[in-house]
Amino acid sequence: MSDRPILQVWGAEHRFDDRMILRGVDLKVRQGEIYALLGPNGAGKSTLVRAVCGRLKLTGGEVALDDKDPWSNPAARRVVGVVPQDLALYPHLTVRENLETFGRLSGVKGRALQDAVRQALRLTRTEDREHAPVGHLSGGYKRRVNIGAAILHQPKLLILDEPTVGVDIDARAALDSVIRALRDMGTAVLVVTHDLDQAGGLADRVGFLREGRKVLEGAPHALIEQAFGAEMEILVELSVEADAATEAALAGEGLTRREGDGLWTRLDAGGYAAAGRLDKRLRRAGVVPREIRVREPSLQNLFTLVAEWRRAA
Ligand SMILES: Nc1ncnc2c1ncn2[C@@H]1O[C@H](COP(=O)(O)OP(=O)(O)OP(=O)(O)O)[C@@H](O)[C@H]1O
């Protein structure tokens, strides 16, 4: 990573009617860096991205893309490639035809276009489907072609909006390695996501936006260590759906239920020994766990902590 910032935002403020949506956000994404912008629905992520792309004029603060303001200087917008959440591809055209079309739309022509298409096919690992109609491809391939369509004009900053929505684990790993390859060739990457597992594994830095403010920023490992020190996450999986008595026993042990996978979780500095004691106590209370796991805390835990600060505030 170099120190050269491709994107800089100072004190971004935005007001829709009388509602403050952004309340003084600073942001810097450097050449060769992956930055994940995280935050709950309505935190202001899309509003910030629209300002970065020059599609929205902030009511306060400044944006610089490669040192130029994208709102007053449309040429600065060429610095950015945007990969939208929804696939923006022509299903009846082949991968190559799609890339050629998007390349022309972004002003690349002739020999330069052929070179750009070849490079996009290579970087997104879609060469083996070059002549297949996009509509026939798997979801993971489509997402990678979607990235290919955004990099034909060789943007210095690539913005990806929720790149893993609806993508299975294998396809997600392939997407991550495409994003890393782009970072390694010097592209600055801004990923807007709700996928905390992806952000934790992929991003060099993450920023949490909450109610229009950046409340945390840093390298995922450093943030997790700062927040949790020696604590580990204990995860309890049940073999059957919890009834009221089971729920009471689990809650009595300080366990909370995770949305999505239904596992019960708590943080504990006692690690494996604490998990063993917990197992015994739960069995005495008539709760038989299928499995108890112990692992390092994740961004998911940090996100929960940030949400709790909000409730406490
Ligand atoms: N054009 C608009 N006019 C008025 N309010 C808007 C407009 N666009 C967005 N908002 C409001 O601004 C707030 C922030 O929206 P934004 O889309 O930036 O959040 P977000 O963090 O991207 O959320 P999500 O993760 O759901 O996409 C929301 O409350 C939204 O309703």
The ligand as an SDF file (V2000), in Angstrom:
LIG
                    3D

 31 33  0  0  0  0  0  0  0  0999 V2000
  -33.1730   11.5390   -1.7130 N   0  0  0  0  0  0  0  0  0  0  0  0
  -33.4260   11.4310   -0.4080 C   0  0  0  0  0  0  0  0  0  0  0  0
  -34.3140   12.2570    0.1920 N   0  0  0  0  0  0  0  0  0  0  0  0
  -34.5670   12.1590    1.5180 C   0  0  0  0  0  0  0  0  0  0  0  0
  -33.9950   11.2720    2.3460 N   0  0  0  0  0  0  0  0  0  0  0  0
  -33.1040   10.4130    1.8080 C   0  0  0  0  0  0  0  0  0  0  0  0
  -32.7730   10.4470    0.4110 C   0  0  0  0  0  0  0  0  0  0  0  0
  -31.8520    9.4790    0.1830 N   0  0  0  0  0  0  0  0  0  0  0  0
  -31.6150    8.8770    1.3720 C   0  0  0  0  0  0  0  0  0  0  0  0
  -32.3680    9.4360    2.3400 N   0  0  0  0  0  0  0  0  0  0  0  0
  -32.3650    9.0510    3.7620 C   0  0  0  0  0  0  0  0  0  0  0  0
  -31.0430    9.1690    4.2400 O   0  0  0  0  0  0  0  0  0  0  0  0
  -30.7690    8.1740    5.2190 C   0  0  0  0  0  0  0  0  0  0  0  0
  -29.4620    7.4870    4.8830 C   0  0  0  0  0  0  0  0  0  0  0  0
  -29.6510    6.7470    3.6860 O   0  0  0  0  0  0  0  0  0  0  0  0
  -28.4890    5.9280    2.9910 P   0  0  0  0  0  0  0  0  0  0  0  0
  -29.1270    5.2340    1.8230 O   0  0  0  0  0  0  0  0  0  0  0  0
  -27.3390    6.8210    2.7320 O   0  0  0  0  0  0  0  0  0  0  0  0
  -28.0900    4.8640    4.1170 O   0  0  0  0  0  0  0  0  0  0  0  0
  -27.2810    3.5140    3.9670 P   0  0  0  0  0  0  0  0  0  0  0  0
  -26.3300    3.4880    5.0980 O   0  0  0  0  0  0  0  0  0  0  0  0
  -26.7150    3.3930    2.6000 O   0  0  0  0  0  0  0  0  0  0  0  0
  -28.3950    2.4230    4.1760 O   0  0  0  0  0  0  0  0  0  0  0  0
  -28.5630    0.9830    3.4670 P   0  0  0  0  0  0  0  0  0  0  0  0
  -27.5390    0.0950    4.0830 O   0  0  0  0  0  0  0  0  0  0  0  0
  -29.9640    0.6030    3.8360 O   0  0  0  0  0  0  0  0  0  0  0  0
  -28.3800    1.1800    1.9830 O   0  0  0  0  0  0  0  0  0  0  0  0
  -31.9650    7.2360    5.2420 C   0  0  0  0  0  0  0  0  0  0  0  0
  -32.7340    7.5390    6.3630 O   0  0  0  0  0  0  0  0  0  0  0  0
  -32.7110    7.5790    3.9710 C   0  0  0  0  0  0  0  0  0  0  0  0
  -34.0960    7.4120    4.1510 O   0  0  0  0  0  0  0  0  0  0  0  0
  1  2  1  0
  2  3  1  0
  2  7  2  0
  3  4  2  0
  4  5  1  0
  5  6  2  0
  6  7  1  0
  6 10  1  0
  7  8  1  0
  8  9  2  0
  9 10  1  0
 10 11  1  0
 11 12  1  0
 11 30  1  0
 12 13  1  0
 13 14  1  0
 13 28  1  0
 14 15  1  0
 15 16  1  0
 16 17  2  0
 16 18  1  0
 16 19  1  0
 19 20  1  0
 20 21  2  0
 20 22  1  0
 20 23  1  0
 23 24  1  0
 24 25  2  0
 24 26  1  0
 24 27  1  0
 28 29  1  0
 28 30  1  0
 30 31  1  0
M  END
$$$$
